[in-house]
Amino acid sequence: MGNWVRIIGGGAVALVLVWTGVWFAGRGEVNDRLDAELDMLRSVGLEISYDDRSVGGFPTGYRIDFDNLVLTDSYRGISYRAPTLSAEIDPTAPDRLTVRLPDRMTASVARAPQVDGTPTPPAEITIAAENMRATLSDTARREATLKARNALIVSTLPQENFSLAVDLIGIDLISERPTPPTAEAVMRANFDRIDFALSGRGPGGAMVAVEGELNAPLLAGRTDLGAATSLAAALGAGQLGRTNVVLQTGRISTEIGMEGSEATADGAAGMTAATTASRMTLENGAATLAVSAETAAWHLTPVDGENPFSGRINMQSLETIYTAPLALRQAGEPVSLRLALSNVSPDEALWQRLDPDETLSREDWHFVADIDGTIRPAEAEEGGGLGTETAELEAITLKTMSLNGLGADIDMRGGVTFPPGTQRPEGTLTLRLVEAVGLIGKLFQAGLIDNLMAQRLALLAANYTQRTESGALQSEIVFTADRGILINGDPVGIDP
């Protein structure tokens, strides 16, 4: 029995000695790999400094500790500071690195000097995180994750008396960038909720405060733009690939508080939406941005005014889609815009404020704009490079632009072109009005326009429209090559 104890004990000691040797040998390899990674980061322009670096974790693994770590990107003017940073490697999964981020981190972002050359203080950013942990995998999938209970990000601009706070609650982020780099990369970020608050002085010097929340937002994206080191390099090489990014949320709520002046009262405004979705797609050299919202409402509440009231404007849905080229290379590049608002209506409190006698129709309003066009490069400025060129309109086709509401309809269609060297339009637009004259009278009767404005609008309708067989008023507006304008065949004016 004693022999077995001695054998087992001796074996255990031998295993400990062997593992100790393996651990210390691995420690040297960890240091070598770490030095190689830091050199790689320095080679792309990052400056890295720290007061101390140590490798510990014996005997269960490896833990790399940094004290007072500072990362600086001089090109972008960003500096990141962390009092401590720990990274762990499990010997059973040497290709996986777990990073424990400190509870508090800071960063600063350089800003352009003022017009007179006076330096502008940098934007200061503070990040307070709870249980924030990142993992990095060096396998073929090159997976990275970031999880945290919450992270509060605060940015301040002391000179402008501006502050922004964003609280990310329930962070769960994952990304994969497989090798080879030509493979498709994917990213997904889930949050339980995002709260935000912003305060600062508006253009007139009055204080403005904005706060709100996004419930259960999801950000997801995928791209095959992996071969290029940056978007600028991709644009230069014409390798734009395909990228798709989607942001969708549950309920959104935003509140805005506005400080008044001697002439205006304090006030508050806000917006809510039951669901929202945004999608950005890059494909075949073009960028498409689509935004939609359902069951949205805006409200306005002046405070301390002589006649305070609270009103809301409700909207069933909003949809907008915008497409444009990412890099403008030749004439004839297509652009398009679609904007649709449906079932827009003031609430009863706002109606009572605007039209207590119910002179105007209470039907919901609808607006649709559907526009196609092309653009071309303007003459390049000397010294300009990729991304510095400007665009100018080449042609516009107005498929429709219509507004229905207050018992009247307005619709415009047509198309114009813009010859090279000038932004003077040539083409024809057709304007059609239904019940417009009656609406002018009702607006006057409701007290929303004065007598002089009503007379001017009625005079314009009489002089520049023709009545069709259906009873609608119509104007055909022609822009001629000699810079003239004809309305229903009559010249309006010639631009010298």
HELIX and SHEET records of a PDB file:
HELIX    1   1 GLY A    2  SER A   43  1                                  42    
HELIX    2   2 PRO A  158  GLU A  160  5                                   3    
HELIX    3   3 LEU A  231  ALA A  237  1                                   7    
HELIX    4   4 GLU A  348  LEU A  354  1                                   7    
HELIX    5   5 ALA A  436  GLN A  445  1                                  10    
HELIX    6   6 ASN A  451  TYR A  464  1                                  14    
SHEET    1   A 3 LEU A  46  SER A  49  0                                        
SHEET    2   A 3 TYR A  62  ASP A  73 -1                                        
SHEET    3   A 3 ASP A  52  GLY A  56 -1                                        
SHEET    1   B 8 LEU A  46  SER A  49  0                                        
SHEET    2   B 8 TYR A  62  ASP A  73 -1                                        
SHEET    3   B 8 ILE A  78  ASP A  90 -1                                        
SHEET    4   B 8 ALA A  93  ARG A 100 -1                                        
SHEET    5   B 8 ARG A 133  SER A 137 -1                                        
SHEET    6   B 8 GLU A 143  LEU A 157 -1                                        
SHEET    7   B 8 ALA A 123  GLU A 130 -1                                        
SHEET    8   B 8 ARG A 104  VAL A 109 -1                                        
SHEET    1   C14 LEU A  46  SER A  49  0                                        
SHEET    2   C14 TYR A  62  ASP A  73 -1                                        
SHEET    3   C14 ILE A  78  ASP A  90 -1                                        
SHEET    4   C14 ALA A  93  ARG A 100 -1                                        
SHEET    5   C14 ARG A 133  SER A 137 -1                                        
SHEET    6   C14 GLU A 143  LEU A 157 -1                                        
SHEET    7   C14 PHE A 162  GLU A 176 -1                                        
SHEET    8   C14 ALA A 185  ASN A 190 -1                                        
SHEET    9   C14 LEU A 218  THR A 223 -1                                        
SHEET   10   C14 ARG A 242  THR A 249 -1                                        
SHEET   11   C14 ASP A 266  GLU A 283 -1                                        
SHEET   12   C14 ILE A 252  MET A 258 -1                                        
SHEET   13   C14 MET A 207  ASN A 215 -1                                        
SHEET   14   C14 ARG A 193  ARG A 201 -1                                        
SHEET    1   D20 LEU A  46  SER A  49  0                                        
SHEET    2   D20 TYR A  62  ASP A  73 -1                                        
SHEET    3   D20 ILE A  78  ASP A  90 -1                                        
SHEET    4   D20 ALA A  93  ARG A 100 -1                                        
SHEET    5   D20 ARG A 133  SER A 137 -1                                        
SHEET    6   D20 GLU A 143  LEU A 157 -1                                        
SHEET    7   D20 PHE A 162  GLU A 176 -1                                        
SHEET    8   D20 ALA A 185  ASN A 190 -1                                        
SHEET    9   D20 LEU A 218  THR A 223 -1                                        
SHEET   10   D20 ARG A 242  THR A 249 -1                                        
SHEET   11   D20 ASP A 266  GLU A 283 -1                                        
SHEET   12   D20 ALA A 286  VAL A 303 -1                                        
SHEET   13   D20 GLY A 311  PRO A 325 -1                                        
SHEET   14   D20 GLU A 333  PRO A 346 -1                                        
SHEET   15   D20 TRP A 365  PRO A 377 -1                                        
SHEET   16   D20 ALA A 391  GLY A 405 -1                                        
SHEET   17   D20 ALA A 408  THR A 417 -1                                        
SHEET   18   D20 GLU A 426  VAL A 434 -1                                        
SHEET   19   D20 LEU A 473  PHE A 479 -1                                        
SHEET   20   D20 GLN A 466  ARG A 467 -1                                        
SHEET    1   E21 LEU A  46  SER A  49  0                                        
SHEET    2   E21 TYR A  62  ASP A  73 -1                                        
SHEET    3   E21 ILE A  78  ASP A  90 -1                                        
SHEET    4   E21 ALA A  93  ARG A 100 -1                                        
SHEET    5   E21 ARG A 133  SER A 137 -1                                        
SHEET    6   E21 GLU A 143  LEU A 157 -1                                        
SHEET    7   E21 PHE A 162  GLU A 176 -1                                        
SHEET    8   E21 ALA A 185  ASN A 190 -1                                        
SHEET    9   E21 LEU A 218  THR A 223 -1                                        
SHEET   10   E21 ARG A 242  THR A 249 -1                                        
SHEET   11   E21 ASP A 266  GLU A 283 -1                                        
SHEET   12   E21 ALA A 286  VAL A 303 -1                                        
SHEET   13   E21 GLY A 311  PRO A 325 -1                                        
SHEET   14   E21 GLU A 333  PRO A 346 -1                                        
SHEET   15   E21 TRP A 365  PRO A 377 -1                                        
SHEET   16   E21 ALA A 391  GLY A 405 -1                                        
SHEET   17   E21 ALA A 408  THR A 417 -1                                        
SHEET   18   E21 GLU A 426  VAL A 434 -1                                        
SHEET   19   E21 LEU A 473  PHE A 479 -1                                        
SHEET   20   E21 GLY A 484  ILE A 487 -1                                        
SHEET   21   E21 ASP A 490  ILE A 494 -1                                        
END                                                                             
